Amino acid sequence: MNQKPSNAFMAASWGTLLTGVTAYIIGLWNADMLLNEKGYYFTILMYGLFSAISLQKSVRDQLDGIPVTNIYYGLSWFSTMLAVALLVVGLWNADMLLSEKGFYAMSFILSLFAAIAVQKNTRDSLGKEVPAKNNVEVY
């Protein structure tokens, strides 16, 4: 059984993703920091989004019985945790107000969560039946 997500949930997921990413980028644009610092935080956001989507896909593939190599699965987890750790270390050592640090942390986590939801919705909306675990052929 493959239940498609509602249009309202899909819209909410996309809206949340756009809100998180836009807020983070506007915060960077208006921040009083050097360009290399802005580049660091922007790169962490992009890396985090990519790794979260990759993690969601590899976890979902495993649940659906689609073969996923252990190295890719492990790298997906490692990359997602590394992106979060890099943001934490960067914010811990940044010369910012606590409210600014909290803003970046919350918009980052909001963006990662929303990216996972959007990827899940995209996959679910395709409506394709996934083969049962016992019927998967590995080449």
N, C-alpha and C positions, 0 to 999 in steps of 0.2 A: 504494500500500500504506500502510495506516495502522495501526501497531501500538499497541495500548493499553498504558499503563503497568501494571506489576504492582501489586497491592494493597499489597505490602510497600514498594515505592518511593513510592507515594502516601502511605502512613502515615508513612514516614520524612520525606518532604518537609513534610507538615503538622506533624509533631512538631518538626522543625528550625525551622520558621517560628514556632511557638508558643514554643519555647525561646528563640530569639533575641529576639523581641519582649517576652516576659515578663521575661527577664533585664534587658533594657535599661530597661524601665519600673520594675521593682523597684529597679534601680540609681538611677534618677532619684528615686523615692519616698524612698529612704534617703539620698540625697545631701545634703550640707551646702552647699546653694547657694540663692540667691534664687529665688523663684517665677518671675520672668521668665526666668531662666536655664534652669530646668526646662522652661518653655514653649518656649524656643528649641530645646532638644534634642529635645523631643517632636515639635515641628513638623517638624524636619529628618527624624526617623524616618518620620513619616507621608508627607511629601513624597517621601522616598527610596523608600518602598514603592510609592507610586503611580507614580512615574516609572519604576521598574524594571519594573513590570508593563506599563506602556504601551510601554516600549522592547521588551520581549520580544514583545508582541503585534505591534508594527509590523514588527519584523524577521521574525517568523514569517509574517505576512501577505505580505510581499515574497517570501519563499522559496516560499510556496504559490501565488504568482501573483495574489494579491488586491491590487488597486490601493491604494497608500498614497501620499499626497501627500508630496512632498519636504519641505515645511515641517513636517508632522507628524513625519516620520521624523527630521528634524534637531532638532526641539524635544524629541523623546523622548531622543535622545542627550544634548543639552545639559542637559536637566533632571536626568538621572541623574548626569551629571558634576558639575553644580552642587550637587546634594544632598551628594555625597561631598566636594566642595571646601568647602562650608559647614561640614560636620562637622569636617573637618581644621582649618580656620581657627578654629572655635570651640574645639576641643580644644587647639590650639597656644597660644592666648591664655588658656586657662582656668588658674585657680589650683588645680590638682589634682595628686595624686601621679601619677607615670608609670603606675603599675599601674591607676589609675582611668581614665586616658586610654586605655590599651590595652584595658581592659574595654569601654568604650563603642565604641571603634573595631571591635573584634572582634564584639560583639553586633550592631552596625549592619550590617556586611558580611555576617554570617551571615544576618541577617533579609532583606537584599536578595537574596542568592543563593537563599534558600529561597522567597521570594515569586516569583521567576522560575520555579523548579522547580514550585511549586504551580500557577501559571498555565499552564505547559506541560502538566502532567498533566491539568488540568481540560479543556484544549482537546483533548488526545489522547484522553481518556476518552469524549468525545462520539461518537467513532467515525465522524464524517461525512467522506465523501470530498470532497476539495477539487478543484475543476475544474483541469484542466491549464492551464499558463501560456498556451498558444496559444488556449484556448477562453474566455478571460475577456473579458467584454463591459464596456466602460467607458461609462457614461452621462454 
